[in-house]
Amino acid sequence: MEDKIKEIVISVLELAEDDAKQIEEDTDLLEYGLDSMTCVGVVVSLEEEFGITVDEEDLLVENMSTISKIKELVEKYED
């Protein structure tokens, strides 16, 4: 799951290969361009990939600022 989340984030943020290699589980994605607009793109991709629907209350950049936080969010909705 973590690899797929990482792929989605790299794609939505349109990261160059060098930057993509720097993304780890706890990398601050805000430093790589994550903002409210790209956050929506990540959520849409996550919903499609994992067959989930994320509640509006969880659509906060703070909830998605690292790969590990995104993973927690996906796991919350997979149950």
C-alpha positions, 0 to 999 in steps of 0.5 A: 500500500505504501508504494502505491500511495507514494506513486500517487503522491509523486504523480500528483505533485509531478515530482522530478525523478531526483525529488521523487527519490527523496520521498520517504515515509515521514518526508514533509510533503509540503516541502515538495509542493503539497497544498490544498489543490494538490491535496484534492488530487491525491484524495481523488486518486486514493479514492479511485485506487483503494475504493474508499470515500474520504469524508470532508472533515478529513480533507486537510493538508495536515492529514496528508503531509507525509506518506505515513499520515496518508497511509493512516487515512486510507486505513481508516476508510478501508475498514 
